[in-house]
Each structure stands twice: as structure tokens, then as C-alpha cells.
């Protein structure tokens, strides 16, 4: 590769001698673009990372930050997971597990932001392996990283859609004065309908997605602040500070109680995860090497601090934990809204939580669809030639969107057999996603090939990265254990089964196809210029690829 191939300015200046480039897609279609029309980010994507610019860059600072905040959906995700710390250890588990686990999650988030700044492509951290690991190891490491990330994102979307259905039906139950109580079958049916709605929204162009996303963060903050004020103002029987910060009351059956208390970490890790969702839309962000990492770090900092305060407020006003855990709606936070604010206030804030978690699903599916597209571009998943297609009208990967809808529904159908399996989906989200982040972080620390981008932690980087790895290893042990004892079929933690299933599938596909044809994340661009003769800068990934492994090129 010629030295100036990695120099973005060199490509930008080629317009003086080469007016246009021809972009060739996987099915042979071509498009000629004037180099002057390429934004700096698009030109860098083509020259530095070798990927054709196929998405419109509609996301600015506010919409990117709003996207990063929306992926956590603080108000609604706390509402759907608040029962975990209450069962685990009572009020103190809800409060202190958030503070402790949130610090570990912030270290992971900042480590991810650092990598996203250096390598801003929609492949996310999966792609970074090609820049961080020795080339002989790239295929196997990136394969595992990619499949773990894919599992985590599918499970995250599926569990969010399930939570959305629960919140919507809780509001309906509240409105009927609890004469209507949803069944698991009803929840799954509504979940399927909501998943289709999410798919329809994600079938819109990036322009409309950006417009919807931009206003989300304002709505979310207003709901969060007004709800906290209303709960504190209207609650007549608040707990005292001693109860909120020191009460330990576990009903999990685990001994010692201190061990059971640690299961409260799940609520935090499920809320503060999917840090690299913003990375998967970097090809739709202007100046992504700056805006994306700032959005990730600031959004997670907001979620960390606001979530800690929100949990404290809920613990002050929740009343007897046993009563809200026995709620006929099976939604403790919705029951708190009803008990403190009455029927009207309870319905309003439960519906608001529903709208917020739907924004989570909109952004989660956008991120997942871009991941499917990026993995298909690199031939990581089966039928890649289908999912990699971009719709010419919306300029979005519609096939990737609808296969995401299919898997979100399919994975939730197991709930018809066992509700415990749904809890396993929540658990495996945090495990799979965090390990897909930690593998590249480990490569960064061990192999010394990292070239920092504009957003970098400097001398603190090593220690933050190291703590992120240690924390992930620690909580993984907790998240694969059953949260209730004695263990039975309806209390088993099926997260380990989901994780094992995806790894087995990934291994089978590796030996059937990947081992022979997959060489790691592709760099698909080939830039050619002809000033005094034919000069070609052939692109490659960290390993040498066979010619037929390319899915597109750029030729002058």
C-alpha cells in the first residue's frame, strides 16, 4: 500500500488530477462521484479504512448525543429492571449496586469511545480487531468478536421490545383498575406488533431518523426530572435515609445475603450497555471521530449520574418492597407511579416510559441493522449478499432491518415456554456485548498496535482499559448464575445456554465456510489515479485477501 493512501489530505487533493471516482457495489452496480462532493469523513472512510461511503451523514452533535442517550433509555430501562436489585438485596442493592457497577460500566464506555475515535466505521469494535491484533490472528478473533456483538445486540433489542410490551400493557391494566391482567402470550403478541412498528420506522431514510432522534433527549430529561419531583412531592410515607442506603432484604434464597446482593448489578449493566451503538452509525455522522466518542462518554456519564439519583428517589417512595414486587402488573415501578401519583399520574408516566423504551428500540434496531450490513460487507454472516444491499430510495439497508425484526420476535417466542428464559435474554445482553468490547480492548493493551484518534484518555488509558477488563470478568460470573435458589426449571438462568448456542453456531459456520473464505474485516476500496501513468493503491485488511473476497472497489 502506498504511503499516501492513508493520508486523507492526499485523497482530498486528488480532485485536481482525478475528478471522479467510480463506486462499485457487491452486485456489480456502479456510481460515479466527484471527489469534491465527498465530505472529509467520507473521503477518510474510503482512503483510510477502505469502505465505500454509502450512507448520508445526517447526524450532528445534538442528534448523535441524543442517539447515545436513547440507547440506554434510562427512565424506562430502570422501570423494567428495578425488580432485580429489590429481589437481590433491597433498597441498598438498588442504590449502591448502581454506583459500583456504573463506575465499571463508565470504564468500558470510555475505552469503547477511545477505539471508536480511532476507527470510526459502522462495523464498530469488531472492525478494530483488524487494526489491533496480529494479522494471523485477525480472522478468528474478529469472528468471535463479531458474533458476540451480534448476539448481544439481538438480545438487547428483543428484551427492549419485551419490556415495551410489558409497560404498555401495564398502563392498560392500570386504566382498567386491574380488571385486565396481561398473560405472557399477550405480552409476546404485543411485542411482535411493536417490533414490526420498529421495523417500519427504521425503513425510513436517515434524514427522518435524525429528526426524530434529535428531540428525544429533551423529552427524556423532562420526563425524568418531572417524575422525580412529582414522586417526592406527592409521597406521604417516604422511607428515611437510613433505610434507603443501608437496608438489606434479600428474597433470593442465596446465602450469604451479601452474595445475593450482587445480583443488583444486572439492572445497571442492562441499562448502561451497547456503548458502541453510536459506533454503528458513524458512517451517518459528520466528523464521527470527534462527535461519536464525545456522545458515548457524555451520554454514559449522564446515564450513570441520573440513574443513581433516580434509583435513590424510587427507594425513598416505593413503600414496602414486598407489595410492589407482588404487583398484579408485574411492574414494580409502574406500581410505584400508581401508588404515589394515583391512576392518572401512574398511567401518564408509565406511558411515557413506554415511549422512551420505544425510542430505545428504534435506535437499537438502527444500530443492529448497520451491524448486520457491516458484517455482511465483510462476509461474516450467512447470505451476506442479501443483507448488504442498500435501498436506492431510503439509502438504508432494508433487508438488514427486517432480518433484525425477525430475530427480535423469534428470540422472544421462547417466552411462551418459560418466563425464566426471557430473564436469560436480559442477562445475555450484558454478557455478550461487554465481551465483544473487551476483546478489542485486550488486543489494544497487549499487542501495542493502537493508533489513537482525536479522543484519547492519554496516560489514564491503560488503567481505565485494565479496570474495564477486570470488571467485565467479575460481573460475567454473577450474570450466568441463577438469581433464585433452590434452582428449578422456572428459576434457571438461561443466559449461559443462549451464549453457548450462539458460540456453537458461530463455530459451525466457521468450519463450514469462514475458515476457508473469511480473512477478517475487509477493506474494500481500491483507489487508482492516472496522472502520468497507471498508479494503483490496492487496499487490503490486516491480512492478505484473495481477489474474490472483495465486494467492491473504487477506481478512477
Secondary structure by P-SEA (a helix, b strand, c coil): cccccccaaaaaaccccccbbbbbccccbbbbbbcccccaaaaaaaccccccccccccccaaaaaaaaaaaaaaaaaaaacaaaaaacccaaaaaaaaaaaaaaaaaaaaaaaaaaaaccccccccccccccccccaaaaaaaaaaaaaaaaaaaaaaaaaaaaaaaaaaaaaaaacccccccaaaaaaaaaaaaaaaaaaacccaaaaaaaaaaaaaaaaaaaaaaaaaaaacccccccccccccbbbbcccccaaaaaaaccaaaaaaaaccccccccccccccccccaaaaaaaaaaaaaaaaaaaaaaaaaaccccaaaaaacccccaaaaaaaacccaaaaaaaaaaaaaaaaaaaaaaaaaaaaaaaaaaaaccccccccccccccccccaaaaaaaaaaaaaaaaccccccaaaaaaaaaaaaaaaaaaaaaaaaaaaccccccccccccccaaaaaaaaaaaaaaaaaaaaacccccccccccccaaaaaaaaaaaaaaaaaaaccccccccccccbbbbbbcccccccccccccccccccccbbbcc
